[in-house]
């Protein structure tokens, strides 16, 4: 069976749950997945990239369902509760999320897709003359 990127992230989260962030090494993860550590580097250039994908997966569980309509403060409280639950679902989950600067889809958009598209260059104002 060929190792896939998603399998590596799933295995890393399982290792995180049992051994914590300090016990998460590429060598140990490779042993758990039945591959050499080099096989993991095929999918992730370094441990930081793997931690970023793990953080994205953790945050993604909090943002996979739409927010409940309502006042902004209720929506904010719901988001905060979802994020807390997502990070507490994994040992050291908050450390993984807080210790990474991730620009993956779940962490950038926070699970909310904008309803208005960005202006195209042709529709932007070029200033007072044009």
Backbone atoms as SQL, in Angstrom:
CREATE TABLE atoms (id INTEGER PRIMARY KEY, chain TEXT, resi INTEGER, resn TEXT, atom TEXT, x REAL, y REAL, z REAL);
INSERT INTO atoms VALUES
  (1, 'A', 1, 'UNK', 'N', 0.841, -1.188, 0.000),
  (2, 'A', 1, 'UNK', 'CA', 0.000, 0.000, 0.000),
  (3, 'A', 1, 'UNK', 'C', 0.884, 1.250, 0.000),
  (4, 'A', 2, 'UNK', 'N', 0.527, 2.196, -0.859),
  (5, 'A', 2, 'UNK', 'CA', 1.295, 3.431, -0.960),
  (6, 'A', 2, 'UNK', 'C', 0.863, 4.406, 0.131),
  (7, 'A', 3, 'UNK', 'N', 1.843, 5.013, 0.761),
  (8, 'A', 3, 'UNK', 'CA', 1.586, 5.982, 1.812),
  (9, 'A', 3, 'UNK', 'C', 1.120, 7.286, 1.201),
  (10, 'A', 4, 'UNK', 'N', 0.024, 7.819, 1.716),
  (11, 'A', 4, 'UNK', 'CA', -0.519, 9.074, 1.224),
  (12, 'A', 4, 'UNK', 'C', -0.308, 10.162, 2.275),
  (13, 'A', 5, 'UNK', 'N', -0.325, 11.401, 1.833),
  (14, 'A', 5, 'UNK', 'CA', -0.144, 12.556, 2.718),
  (15, 'A', 5, 'UNK', 'C', -1.153, 12.526, 3.872),
  (16, 'A', 6, 'UNK', 'N', -2.407, 12.244, 3.567),
  (17, 'A', 6, 'UNK', 'CA', -3.442, 12.199, 4.604),
  (18, 'A', 6, 'UNK', 'C', -3.153, 11.097, 5.627),
  (19, 'A', 7, 'UNK', 'N', -2.586, 9.970, 5.171),
  (20, 'A', 7, 'UNK', 'CA', -2.235, 8.889, 6.088),
  (21, 'A', 7, 'UNK', 'C', -1.131, 9.319, 7.052),
  (22, 'A', 8, 'UNK', 'N', -0.194, 10.109, 6.550),
  (23, 'A', 8, 'UNK', 'CA', 0.892, 10.591, 7.406),
  (24, 'A', 8, 'UNK', 'C', 0.329, 11.510, 8.486),
  (25, 'A', 9, 'UNK', 'N', -0.572, 12.408, 8.102),
  (26, 'A', 9, 'UNK', 'CA', -1.168, 13.328, 9.079),
  (27, 'A', 9, 'UNK', 'C', -1.982, 12.550, 10.106),
  (28, 'A', 10, 'UNK', 'N', -2.757, 11.584, 9.652),
  (29, 'A', 10, 'UNK', 'CA', -3.546, 10.764, 10.576),
  (30, 'A', 10, 'UNK', 'C', -2.636, 10.018, 11.547),
  (31, 'A', 11, 'UNK', 'N', -1.566, 9.430, 11.034),
  (32, 'A', 11, 'UNK', 'CA', -0.611, 8.727, 11.891),
  (33, 'A', 11, 'UNK', 'C', 0.080, 9.668, 12.861),
  (34, 'A', 12, 'UNK', 'N', 0.409, 10.871, 12.405),
  (35, 'A', 12, 'UNK', 'CA', 1.063, 11.851, 13.270),
  (36, 'A', 12, 'UNK', 'C', 0.131, 12.284, 14.400),
  (37, 'A', 13, 'UNK', 'N', -1.140, 12.458, 14.095),
  (38, 'A', 13, 'UNK', 'CA', -2.099, 12.832, 15.147),
  (39, 'A', 13, 'UNK', 'C', -2.284, 11.691, 16.150),
  (40, 'A', 14, 'UNK', 'N', -2.273, 10.447, 15.668),
  (41, 'A', 14, 'UNK', 'CA', -2.363, 9.300, 16.574),
  (42, 'A', 14, 'UNK', 'C', -1.132, 9.233, 17.476),
  (43, 'A', 15, 'UNK', 'N', 0.033, 9.482, 16.904),
  (44, 'A', 15, 'UNK', 'CA', 1.266, 9.497, 17.696),
  (45, 'A', 15, 'UNK', 'C', 1.249, 10.652, 18.687),
  (46, 'A', 16, 'UNK', 'N', 0.742, 11.789, 18.272),
  (47, 'A', 16, 'UNK', 'CA', 0.598, 12.941, 19.167),
  (48, 'A', 16, 'UNK', 'C', -0.276, 12.579, 20.358),
  (49, 'A', 17, 'UNK', 'N', -1.373, 11.880, 20.106),
  (50, 'A', 17, 'UNK', 'CA', -2.291, 11.501, 21.184),
  (51, 'A', 17, 'UNK', 'C', -1.642, 10.556, 22.197),
  (52, 'A', 18, 'UNK', 'N', -0.777, 9.686, 21.734),
  (53, 'A', 18, 'UNK', 'CA', -0.166, 8.721, 22.657),
  (54, 'A', 18, 'UNK', 'C', 1.113, 9.234, 23.306),
  (55, 'A', 19, 'UNK', 'N', 1.963, 9.918, 22.524),
  (56, 'A', 19, 'UNK', 'CA', 3.284, 10.309, 23.021),
  (57, 'A', 19, 'UNK', 'C', 3.457, 11.799, 23.260),
  (58, 'A', 20, 'UNK', 'N', 2.496, 12.609, 22.816),
  (59, 'A', 20, 'UNK', 'CA', 2.611, 14.050, 22.987),
  (60, 'A', 20, 'UNK', 'C', 3.535, 14.670, 21.958),
  (61, 'A', 21, 'UNK', 'N', 3.581, 15.984, 21.962),
  (62, 'A', 21, 'UNK', 'CA', 4.386, 16.710, 20.977),
  (63, 'A', 21, 'UNK', 'C', 5.872, 16.414, 21.125),
  (64, 'A', 22, 'UNK', 'N', 6.336, 16.269, 22.356),
  (65, 'A', 22, 'UNK', 'CA', 7.756, 15.986, 22.561),
  (66, 'A', 22, 'UNK', 'C', 8.150, 14.597, 22.070),
  (67, 'A', 23, 'UNK', 'N', 7.202, 13.677, 22.000),
  (68, 'A', 23, 'UNK', 'CA', 7.484, 12.322, 21.524),
  (69, 'A', 23, 'UNK', 'C', 7.268, 12.140, 20.031),
  (70, 'A', 24, 'UNK', 'N', 6.797, 13.192, 19.368),
  (71, 'A', 24, 'UNK', 'CA', 6.540, 13.114, 17.934),
  (72, 'A', 24, 'UNK', 'C', 7.833, 13.372, 17.169),
  (73, 'A', 25, 'UNK', 'N', 8.423, 12.299, 16.667),
  (74, 'A', 25, 'UNK', 'CA', 9.624, 12.425, 15.832),
  (75, 'A', 25, 'UNK', 'C', 9.329, 11.775, 14.489),
  (76, 'A', 26, 'UNK', 'N', 10.049, 12.202, 13.490),
  (77, 'A', 26, 'UNK', 'CA', 9.859, 11.630, 12.157),
  (78, 'A', 26, 'UNK', 'C', 10.238, 10.144, 12.162),
  (79, 'A', 27, 'UNK', 'N', 11.256, 9.805, 12.919),
  (80, 'A', 27, 'UNK', 'CA', 11.686, 8.409, 12.996),
  (81, 'A', 27, 'UNK', 'C', 10.603, 7.539, 13.655),
  (82, 'A', 28, 'UNK', 'N', 10.038, 8.022, 14.763),
  (83, 'A', 28, 'UNK', 'CA', 8.984, 7.265, 15.447),
  (84, 'A', 28, 'UNK', 'C', 7.729, 7.179, 14.587),
  (85, 'A', 29, 'UNK', 'N', 7.394, 8.277, 13.928),
  (86, 'A', 29, 'UNK', 'CA', 6.227, 8.265, 13.042),
  (87, 'A', 29, 'UNK', 'C', 6.426, 7.275, 11.901),
  (88, 'A', 30, 'UNK', 'N', 7.620, 7.258, 11.325),
  (89, 'A', 30, 'UNK', 'CA', 7.914, 6.295, 10.264),
  (90, 'A', 30, 'UNK', 'C', 7.769, 4.867, 10.748),
  (91, 'A', 31, 'UNK', 'N', 8.268, 4.595, 11.955),
  (92, 'A', 31, 'UNK', 'CA', 8.144, 3.246, 12.514),
  (93, 'A', 31, 'UNK', 'C', 6.678, 2.866, 12.702),
  (94, 'A', 32, 'UNK', 'N', 5.873, 3.792, 13.176),
  (95, 'A', 32, 'UNK', 'CA', 4.444, 3.518, 13.374),
  (96, 'A', 32, 'UNK', 'C', 3.727, 3.269, 12.051),
  (97, 'A', 33, 'UNK', 'N', 4.180, 3.970, 11.008),
  (98, 'A', 33, 'UNK', 'CA', 3.531, 3.823, 9.703),
  (99, 'A', 33, 'UNK', 'C', 4.128, 2.695, 8.870),
  (100, 'A', 34, 'UNK', 'N', 5.204, 2.094, 9.387),
  (101, 'A', 34, 'UNK', 'CA', 5.838, 0.991, 8.674),
  (102, 'A', 34, 'UNK', 'C', 6.700, 1.436, 7.508),
  (103, 'A', 35, 'UNK', 'N', 7.222, 2.657, 7.596),
  (104, 'A', 35, 'UNK', 'CA', 8.113, 3.169, 6.542),
  (105, 'A', 35, 'UNK', 'C', 9.337, 3.783, 7.213),
  (106, 'A', 36, 'UNK', 'N', 10.351, 4.044, 6.423),
  (107, 'A', 36, 'UNK', 'CA', 11.500, 4.765, 6.947),
  (108, 'A', 36, 'UNK', 'C', 11.145, 6.249, 7.008),
  (109, 'A', 37, 'UNK', 'N', 11.841, 6.978, 7.841),
  (110, 'A', 37, 'UNK', 'CA', 11.558, 8.404, 7.997),
  (111, 'A', 37, 'UNK', 'C', 11.630, 9.129, 6.653),
  (112, 'A', 38, 'UNK', 'N', 12.486, 8.678, 5.773),
  (113, 'A', 38, 'UNK', 'CA', 12.599, 9.294, 4.456),
  (114, 'A', 38, 'UNK', 'C', 11.304, 9.259, 3.664),
  (115, 'A', 39, 'UNK', 'N', 10.485, 8.239, 3.906),
  (116, 'A', 39, 'UNK', 'CA', 9.197, 8.153, 3.231),
  (117, 'A', 39, 'UNK', 'C', 8.256, 9.283, 3.615),
  (118, 'A', 40, 'UNK', 'N', 8.422, 9.781, 4.820),
  (119, 'A', 40, 'UNK', 'CA', 7.593, 10.894, 5.273),
  (120, 'A', 40, 'UNK', 'C', 8.046, 12.183, 4.592),
  (121, 'A', 41, 'UNK', 'N', 9.350, 12.294, 4.384),
  (122, 'A', 41, 'UNK', 'CA', 9.878, 13.491, 3.735),
  (123, 'A', 41, 'UNK', 'C', 9.460, 13.588, 2.267),
  (124, 'A', 42, 'UNK', 'N', 8.950, 12.537, 1.705),
  (125, 'A', 42, 'UNK', 'CA', 8.401, 12.594, 0.358),
  (126, 'A', 42, 'UNK', 'C', 7.154, 13.485, 0.355),
  (127, 'A', 43, 'UNK', 'N', 6.409, 13.452, 1.473),
  (128, 'A', 43, 'UNK', 'CA', 5.167, 14.213, 1.584),
  (129, 'A', 43, 'UNK', 'C', 5.350, 15.561, 2.278),
  (130, 'A', 44, 'UNK', 'N', 6.300, 15.653, 3.187),
  (131, 'A', 44, 'UNK', 'CA', 6.533, 16.872, 3.963),
  (132, 'A', 44, 'UNK', 'C', 8.026, 17.162, 3.971),
  (133, 'A', 45, 'UNK', 'N', 8.397, 18.381, 3.623),
  (134, 'A', 45, 'UNK', 'CA', 9.829, 18.685, 3.515),
  (135, 'A', 45, 'UNK', 'C', 10.541, 18.693, 4.854),
  (136, 'A', 46, 'UNK', 'N', 9.794, 18.912, 5.946),
  (137, 'A', 46, 'UNK', 'CA', 10.390, 18.887, 7.281),
  (138, 'A', 46, 'UNK', 'C', 9.290, 18.732, 8.329),
  (139, 'A', 47, 'UNK', 'N', 9.687, 18.653, 9.572),
  (140, 'A', 47, 'UNK', 'CA', 8.720, 18.454, 10.653),
  (141, 'A', 47, 'UNK', 'C', 7.797, 19.656, 10.780),
  (142, 'A', 48, 'UNK', 'N', 8.310, 20.838, 10.526),
  (143, 'A', 48, 'UNK', 'CA', 7.479, 22.039, 10.609),
  (144, 'A', 48, 'UNK', 'C', 6.308, 21.968, 9.624),
  (145, 'A', 49, 'UNK', 'N', 6.569, 21.486, 8.422),
  (146, 'A', 49, 'UNK', 'CA', 5.508, 21.339, 7.427),
  (147, 'A', 49, 'UNK', 'C', 4.479, 20.300, 7.890),
  (148, 'A', 50, 'UNK', 'N', 4.951, 19.229, 8.498),
  (149, 'A', 50, 'UNK', 'CA', 4.040, 18.214, 9.037),
  (150, 'A', 50, 'UNK', 'C', 3.187, 18.806, 10.154),
  (151, 'A', 51, 'UNK', 'N', 3.800, 19.558, 11.053),
  (152, 'A', 51, 'UNK', 'CA', 3.042, 20.190, 12.138),
  (153, 'A', 51, 'UNK', 'C', 2.007, 21.164, 11.578),
  (154, 'A', 52, 'UNK', 'N', 2.341, 21.849, 10.502),
  (155, 'A', 52, 'UNK', 'CA', 1.379, 22.742, 9.857),
  (156, 'A', 52, 'UNK', 'C', 0.176, 21.985, 9.327),
  (157, 'A', 53, 'UNK', 'N', 0.416, 20.849, 8.705),
  (158, 'A', 53, 'UNK', 'CA', -0.689, 20.032, 8.198),
  (159, 'A', 53, 'UNK', 'C', -1.515, 19.462, 9.347),
  (160, 'A', 54, 'UNK', 'N', -0.857, 19.118, 10.446),
  (161, 'A', 54, 'UNK', 'CA', -1.585, 18.630, 11.619),
  (162, 'A', 54, 'UNK', 'C', -2.464, 19.741, 12.198),
  (163, 'A', 55, 'UNK', 'N', -1.918, 20.956, 12.284),
  (164, 'A', 55, 'UNK', 'CA', -2.693, 22.091, 12.790),
  (165, 'A', 55, 'UNK', 'C', -3.891, 22.359, 11.886),
  (166, 'A', 56, 'UNK', 'N', -3.678, 22.268, 10.588),
  (167, 'A', 56, 'UNK', 'CA', -4.775, 22.482, 9.647),
  (168, 'A', 56, 'UNK', 'C', -5.866, 21.436, 9.836),
  (169, 'A', 57, 'UNK', 'N', -5.478, 20.197, 10.054),
  (170, 'A', 57, 'UNK', 'CA', -6.470, 19.138, 10.272),
  (171, 'A', 57, 'UNK', 'C', -7.241, 19.388, 11.574),
  (172, 'A', 58, 'UNK', 'N', -6.522, 19.781, 12.623),
  (173, 'A', 58, 'UNK', 'CA', -7.175, 20.051, 13.909),
  (174, 'A', 58, 'UNK', 'C', -8.182, 21.188, 13.756),
  (175, 'A', 59, 'UNK', 'N', -7.763, 22.286, 13.147),
  (176, 'A', 59, 'UNK', 'CA', -8.649, 23.433, 12.951),
  (177, 'A', 59, 'UNK', 'C', -9.795, 23.073, 12.009),
  (178, 'A', 60, 'UNK', 'N', -9.510, 22.242, 11.027),
  (179, 'A', 60, 'UNK', 'CA', -10.536, 21.834, 10.072),
  (180, 'A', 60, 'UNK', 'C', -11.712, 21.134, 10.718),
  (181, 'A', 61, 'UNK', 'N', -11.471, 20.402, 11.794),
  (182, 'A', 61, 'UNK', 'CA', -12.584, 19.742, 12.476),
  (183, 'A', 61, 'UNK', 'C', -13.512, 20.758, 13.128),
  (184, 'A', 62, 'UNK', 'N', -12.991, 21.925, 13.454),
  (185, 'A', 62, 'UNK', 'CA', -13.814, 22.964, 14.085),
  (186, 'A', 62, 'UNK', 'C', -14.584, 23.767, 13.052),
  (187, 'A', 63, 'UNK', 'N', -14.144, 23.731, 11.826),
  (188, 'A', 63, 'UNK', 'CA', -14.747, 24.592, 10.806),
  (189, 'A', 63, 'UNK', 'C', -15.458, 23.819, 9.707),
  (190, 'A', 64, 'UNK', 'N', -15.615, 22.499, 9.875),
  (191, 'A', 64, 'UNK', 'CA', -16.183, 21.704, 8.788),
  (192, 'A', 64, 'UNK', 'C', -17.689, 21.884, 8.625),
  (193, 'A', 65, 'UNK', 'N', -18.376, 22.349, 9.639),
  (194, 'A', 65, 'UNK', 'CA', -19.813, 22.596, 9.516),
  (195, 'A', 65, 'UNK', 'C', -20.064, 24.096, 9.570),
  (196, 'A', 66, 'UNK', 'N', -21.092, 24.566, 8.867),
  (197, 'A', 66, 'UNK', 'CA', -21.383, 26.008, 8.855),
  (198, 'A', 66, 'UNK', 'C', -21.729, 26.526, 10.256),
  (199, 'A', 67, 'UNK', 'N', -21.465, 27.799, 10.440),
  (200, 'A', 67, 'UNK', 'CA', -21.801, 28.434, 11.714),
  (201, 'A', 67, 'UNK', 'C', -23.308, 28.634, 11.806),
  (202, 'A', 68, 'UNK', 'N', -23.811, 28.626, 13.021),
  (203, 'A', 68, 'UNK', 'CA', -25.217, 28.877, 13.263),
  (204, 'A', 68, 'UNK', 'C', -25.512, 30.348, 13.009),
  (205, 'A', 69, 'UNK', 'N', -26.543, 30.646, 12.224),
  (206, 'A', 69, 'UNK', 'CA', -26.867, 32.055, 12.000),
  (207, 'A', 69, 'UNK', 'C', -27.266, 32.723, 13.324),
  (208, 'A', 70, 'UNK', 'N', -26.981, 33.980, 13.417),
  (209, 'A', 70, 'UNK', 'CA', -27.339, 34.717, 14.623),
  (210, 'A', 70, 'UNK', 'C', -26.462, 35.931, 14.788),
  (211, 'A', 71, 'UNK', 'N', -26.563, 36.566, 15.925),
  (212, 'A', 71, 'UNK', 'CA', -25.748, 37.758, 16.173),
  (213, 'A', 71, 'UNK', 'C', -24.260, 37.416, 16.170),
  (214, 'A', 72, 'UNK', 'N', -23.448, 38.413, 15.854),
  (215, 'A', 72, 'UNK', 'CA', -22.020, 38.201, 15.728),
  (216, 'A', 72, 'UNK', 'C', -21.399, 37.658, 17.006),
  (217, 'A', 73, 'UNK', 'N', -21.873, 38.135, 18.167),
  (218, 'A', 73, 'UNK', 'CA', -21.258, 37.678, 19.416),
  (219, 'A', 73, 'UNK', 'C', -21.568, 36.211, 19.688),
  (220, 'A', 74, 'UNK', 'N', -22.740, 35.748, 19.301),
  (221, 'A', 74, 'UNK', 'CA', -23.081, 34.327, 19.454),
  (222, 'A', 74, 'UNK', 'C', -22.246, 33.478, 18.492),
  (223, 'A', 75, 'UNK', 'N', -22.034, 33.989, 17.283),
  (224, 'A', 75, 'UNK', 'CA', -21.200, 33.269, 16.318),
  (225, 'A', 75, 'UNK', 'C', -19.758, 33.200, 16.805),
  (226, 'A', 76, 'UNK', 'N', -19.267, 34.292, 17.360),
  (227, 'A', 76, 'UNK', 'CA', -17.904, 34.311, 17.888),
  (228, 'A', 76, 'UNK', 'C', -17.744, 33.312, 19.033),
  (229, 'A', 77, 'UNK', 'N', -18.731, 33.269, 19.926),
  (230, 'A', 77, 'UNK', 'CA', -18.679, 32.305, 21.033),
  (231, 'A', 77, 'UNK', 'C', -18.702, 30.874, 20.506),
  (232, 'A', 78, 'UNK', 'N', -19.512, 30.620, 19.481),
  (233, 'A', 78, 'UNK', 'CA', -19.575, 29.281, 18.897),
  (234, 'A', 78, 'UNK', 'C', -18.234, 28.893, 18.287),
  (235, 'A', 79, 'UNK', 'N', -17.614, 29.811, 17.566),
  (236, 'A', 79, 'UNK', 'CA', -16.308, 29.538, 16.958),
  (237, 'A', 79, 'UNK', 'C', -15.275, 29.237, 18.039),
  (238, 'A', 80, 'UNK', 'N', -15.281, 30.045, 19.104),
  (239, 'A', 80, 'UNK', 'CA', -14.318, 29.836, 20.190),
  (240, 'A', 80, 'UNK', 'C', -14.514, 28.468, 20.841),
  (241, 'A', 81, 'UNK', 'N', -15.752, 28.078, 21.065),
  (242, 'A', 81, 'UNK', 'CA', -16.026, 26.765, 21.668),
  (243, 'A', 81, 'UNK', 'C', -15.602, 25.634, 20.736),
  (244, 'A', 82, 'UNK', 'N', -15.861, 25.789, 19.451),
  (245, 'A', 82, 'UNK', 'CA', -15.459, 24.758, 18.488),
  (246, 'A', 82, 'UNK', 'C', -13.936, 24.613, 18.446),
  (247, 'A', 83, 'UNK', 'N', -13.231, 25.746, 18.413),
  (248, 'A', 83, 'UNK', 'CA', -11.773, 25.685, 18.379),
  (249, 'A', 83, 'UNK', 'C', -11.220, 25.044, 19.638),
  (250, 'A', 84, 'UNK', 'N', -11.791, 25.390, 20.782),
  (251, 'A', 84, 'UNK', 'CA', -11.338, 24.811, 22.053),
  (252, 'A', 84, 'UNK', 'C', -11.522, 23.295, 22.045),
  (253, 'A', 85, 'UNK', 'N', -12.714, 22.839, 21.620),
  (254, 'A', 85, 'UNK', 'CA', -12.980, 21.397, 21.556),
  (255, 'A', 85, 'UNK', 'C', -12.021, 20.705, 20.588),
  (256, 'A', 86, 'UNK', 'N', -11.761, 21.339, 19.452),
  (257, 'A', 86, 'UNK', 'CA', -10.870, 20.736, 18.453),
  (258, 'A', 86, 'UNK', 'C', -9.457, 20.582, 19.009),
  (259, 'A', 87, 'UNK', 'N', -8.977, 21.600, 19.696),
  (260, 'A', 87, 'UNK', 'CA', -7.611, 21.526, 20.232),
  (261, 'A', 87, 'UNK', 'C', -7.523, 20.568, 21.413),
  (262, 'A', 88, 'UNK', 'N', -8.576, 20.486, 22.213),
  (263, 'A', 88, 'UNK', 'CA', -8.574, 19.562, 23.348),
  (264, 'A', 88, 'UNK', 'C', -8.787, 18.107, 22.927),
  (265, 'A', 89, 'UNK', 'N', -9.209, 17.898, 21.689),
  (266, 'A', 89, 'UNK', 'CA', -9.430, 16.530, 21.197),
  (267, 'A', 89, 'UNK', 'C', -8.122, 15.772, 21.010),
  (268, 'A', 90, 'UNK', 'N', -7.008, 16.493, 20.975),
  (269, 'A', 90, 'UNK', 'CA', -5.693, 15.868, 20.800),
  (270, 'A', 90, 'UNK', 'C', -4.754, 16.338, 21.899),
  (271, 'A', 91, 'UNK', 'N', -4.008, 15.400, 22.431),
  (272, 'A', 91, 'UNK', 'CA', -2.985, 15.754, 23.414),
  (273, 'A', 91, 'UNK', 'C', -2.038, 16.770, 22.771),
  (274, 'A', 92, 'UNK', 'N', -1.770, 17.841, 23.456),
  (275, 'A', 92, 'UNK', 'CA', -0.908, 18.925, 22.963),
  (276, 'A', 92, 'UNK', 'C', -1.455, 19.567, 21.690),
  (277, 'A', 93, 'UNK', 'N', -2.745, 19.426, 21.441),
  (278, 'A', 93, 'UNK', 'CA', -3.347, 20.021, 20.242),
  (279, 'A', 93, 'UNK', 'C', -3.180, 21.529, 20.195),
  (280, 'A', 94, 'UNK', 'N', -3.349, 22.185, 21.330),
  (281, 'A', 94, 'UNK', 'CA', -3.193, 23.639, 21.371),
  (282, 'A', 94, 'UNK', 'C', -1.745, 24.035, 21.092),
  (283, 'A', 95, 'UNK', 'N', -0.798, 23.252, 21.578),
  (284, 'A', 95, 'UNK', 'CA', 0.615, 23.538, 21.312),
  (285, 'A', 95, 'UNK', 'C', 0.926, 23.408, 19.824),
  (286, 'A', 96, 'UNK', 'N', 0.327, 22.424, 19.171),
  (287, 'A', 96, 'UNK', 'CA', 0.559, 22.244, 17.736),
  (288, 'A', 96, 'UNK', 'C', 0.002, 23.438, 16.974),
  (289, 'A', 97, 'UNK', 'N', -1.221, 23.830, 17.290),
  (290, 'A', 97, 'UNK', 'CA', -1.853, 24.939, 16.574),
  (291, 'A', 97, 'UNK', 'C', -1.143, 26.256, 16.877),
  (292, 'A', 98, 'UNK', 'N', -0.847, 26.506, 18.138),
  (293, 'A', 98, 'UNK', 'CA', -0.217, 27.769, 18.524),
  (294, 'A', 98, 'UNK', 'C', 1.227, 27.863, 18.056),
  (295, 'A', 99, 'UNK', 'N', 1.869, 26.739, 17.879),
  (296, 'A', 99, 'UNK', 'CA', 3.286, 26.736, 17.508),
  (297, 'A', 99, 'UNK', 'C', 3.549, 26.784, 16.026),
  (298, 'A', 100, 'UNK', 'N', 2.503, 26.937, 15.216),
  (299, 'A', 100, 'UNK', 'CA', 2.689, 26.950, 13.776),
  (300, 'A', 100, 'UNK', 'C', 2.068, 28.191, 13.169),
  (301, 'A', 101, 'UNK', 'N', 2.640, 28.631, 12.088),
  (302, 'A', 101, 'UNK', 'CA', 2.032, 29.683, 11.272),
  (303, 'A', 101, 'UNK', 'C', 1.657, 29.008, 9.974),
  (304, 'A', 102, 'UNK', 'N', 0.395, 28.669, 9.867),
  (305, 'A', 102, 'UNK', 'CA', -0.064, 27.852, 8.758),
  (306, 'A', 102, 'UNK', 'C', -0.894, 28.687, 7.800),
  (307, 'A', 103, 'UNK', 'N', -0.667, 28.498, 6.544),
  (308, 'A', 103, 'UNK', 'CA', -1.474, 29.163, 5.524),
  (309, 'A', 103, 'UNK', 'C', -2.218, 28.131, 4.693),
  (310, 'A', 104, 'UNK', 'N', -2.760, 27.153, 5.371),
  (311, 'A', 104, 'UNK', 'CA', -3.571, 26.132, 4.720),
  (312, 'A', 104, 'UNK', 'C', -5.028, 26.601, 4.702),
  (313, 'A', 105, 'UNK', 'N', -5.867, 25.994, 3.878),
  (314, 'A', 105, 'UNK', 'CA', -7.247, 26.470, 3.731),
  (315, 'A', 105, 'UNK', 'C', -8.033, 26.612, 5.037),
  (316, 'A', 106, 'UNK', 'N', -7.939, 25.652, 5.923),
  (317, 'A', 106, 'UNK', 'CA', -8.738, 25.714, 7.151),
  (318, 'A', 106, 'UNK', 'C', -8.273, 26.808, 8.096),
  (319, 'A', 107, 'UNK', 'N', -6.996, 27.079, 8.122),
  (320, 'A', 107, 'UNK', 'CA', -6.498, 28.079, 9.052),
  (321, 'A', 107, 'UNK', 'C', -6.595, 29.485, 8.486),
  (322, 'A', 108, 'UNK', 'N', -6.559, 29.614, 7.174),
  (323, 'A', 108, 'UNK', 'CA', -6.642, 30.945, 6.578),
  (324, 'A', 108, 'UNK', 'C', -8.076, 31.449, 6.574),
  (325, 'A', 109, 'UNK', 'N', -8.995, 30.636, 6.105),
  (326, 'A', 109, 'UNK', 'CA', -10.374, 31.101, 5.999),
  (327, 'A', 109, 'UNK', 'C', -11.175, 30.842, 7.260),
  (328, 'A', 110, 'UNK', 'N', -10.657, 30.045, 8.174),
  (329, 'A', 110, 'UNK', 'CA', -11.388, 29.775, 9.405),
  (330, 'A', 110, 'UNK', 'C', -12.709, 29.093, 9.181),
  (331, 'A', 111, 'UNK', 'N', -12.837, 28.377, 8.078),
  (332, 'A', 111, 'UNK', 'CA', -14.060, 27.641, 7.818),
  (333, 'A', 111, 'UNK', 'C', -15.157, 28.472, 7.202),
  (334, 'A', 112, 'UNK', 'N', -14.917, 29.756, 6.989),
  (335, 'A', 112, 'UNK', 'CA', -15.943, 30.632, 6.440),
  (336, 'A', 112, 'UNK', 'C', -15.516, 31.079, 5.056),
  (337, 'A', 113, 'UNK', 'N', -16.316, 30.766, 4.092),
  (338, 'A', 113, 'UNK', 'CA', -16.028, 31.191, 2.725),
  (339, 'A', 113, 'UNK', 'C', -16.707, 32.540, 2.495),
  (340, 'A', 114, 'UNK', 'N', -15.960, 33.510, 2.008),
  (341, 'A', 114, 'UNK', 'CA', -16.563, 34.823, 1.789),
  (342, 'A', 114, 'UNK', 'C', -17.674, 34.740, 0.758),
  (343, 'A', 115, 'UNK', 'N', -18.740, 35.504, 0.975),
  (344, 'A', 115, 'UNK', 'CA', -19.867, 35.482, 0.049),
  (345, 'A', 115, 'UNK', 'C', -19.687, 36.487, -1.073),
  (346, 'A', 116, 'UNK', 'N', -18.780, 37.424, -0.911),
  (347, 'A', 116, 'UNK', 'CA', -18.517, 38.415, -1.944),
  (348, 'A', 116, 'UNK', 'C', -17.119, 38.168, -2.485),
  (349, 'A', 117, 'UNK', 'N', -17.008, 38.071, -3.789),
  (350, 'A', 117, 'UNK', 'CA', -15.697, 37.817, -4.363),
  (351, 'A', 117, 'UNK', 'C', -14.866, 39.091, -4.345),
  (352, 'A', 118, 'UNK', 'N', -13.573, 38.915, -4.403),
  (353, 'A', 118, 'UNK', 'CA', -12.656, 40.049, -4.432),
  (354, 'A', 118, 'UNK', 'C', -12.824, 40.787, -5.748),
  (355, 'A', 119, 'UNK', 'N', -12.631, 42.091, -5.729),
  (356, 'A', 119, 'UNK', 'CA', -12.771, 42.834, -6.983),
  (357, 'A', 119, 'UNK', 'C', -11.698, 42.430, -7.982),
  (358, 'A', 120, 'UNK', 'N', -12.063, 42.398, -9.217),
  (359, 'A', 120, 'UNK', 'CA', -11.094, 42.094, -10.259),
  (360, 'A', 120, 'UNK', 'C', -10.301, 43.354, -10.576),
  (361, 'A', 121, 'UNK', 'N', -9.125, 43.219, -11.152),
  (362, 'A', 121, 'UNK', 'CA', -8.337, 44.416, -11.458),
  (363, 'A', 121, 'UNK', 'C', -9.105, 45.439, -12.294),
  (364, 'A', 122, 'UNK', 'N', -9.951, 44.988, -13.228),
  (365, 'A', 122, 'UNK', 'CA', -10.700, 45.905, -14.077),
  (366, 'A', 122, 'UNK', 'C', -11.754, 46.683, -13.294),
  (367, 'A', 123, 'UNK', 'N', -12.265, 46.124, -12.191),
  (368, 'A', 123, 'UNK', 'CA', -13.324, 46.785, -11.444),
  (369, 'A', 123, 'UNK', 'C', -12.791, 47.672, -10.327),
  (370, 'A', 124, 'UNK', 'N', -11.505, 47.635, -10.065),
  (371, 'A', 124, 'UNK', 'CA', -10.922, 48.466, -9.022),
  (372, 'A', 124, 'UNK', 'C', -10.786, 49.897, -9.522),
  (373, 'A', 125, 'UNK', 'N', -10.998, 50.806, -8.625),
  (374, 'A', 125, 'UNK', 'CA', -10.809, 52.206, -8.968),
  (375, 'A', 125, 'UNK', 'C', -9.329, 52.491, -9.106),
  (376, 'A', 126, 'UNK', 'N', -8.967, 53.223, -10.111),
  (377, 'A', 126, 'UNK', 'CA', -7.552, 53.537, -10.309),
  (378, 'A', 126, 'UNK', 'C', -7.200, 54.884, -9.727),
  (379, 'A', 127, 'UNK', 'N', -8.127, 55.517, -9.064),
  (380, 'A', 127, 'UNK', 'CA', -7.860, 56.793, -8.440),
  (381, 'A', 127, 'UNK', 'C', -8.742, 57.884, -9.022),
  (382, 'A', 128, 'UNK', 'N', -8.449, 59.134, -8.697),
  (383, 'A', 128, 'UNK', 'CA', -9.325, 60.215, -9.103),
  (384, 'A', 128, 'UNK', 'C', -9.386, 60.420, -10.621),
  (385, 'A', 129, 'UNK', 'N', -8.353, 60.019, -11.323),
  (386, 'A', 129, 'UNK', 'CA', -8.330, 60.231, -12.766),
  (387, 'A', 129, 'UNK', 'C', -8.862, 59.060, -13.567),
  (388, 'A', 130, 'UNK', 'N', -9.222, 57.998, -12.887),
  (389, 'A', 130, 'UNK', 'CA', -9.584, 56.959, -13.728),
  (390, 'A', 130, 'UNK', 'C', -10.219, 55.778, -13.444);
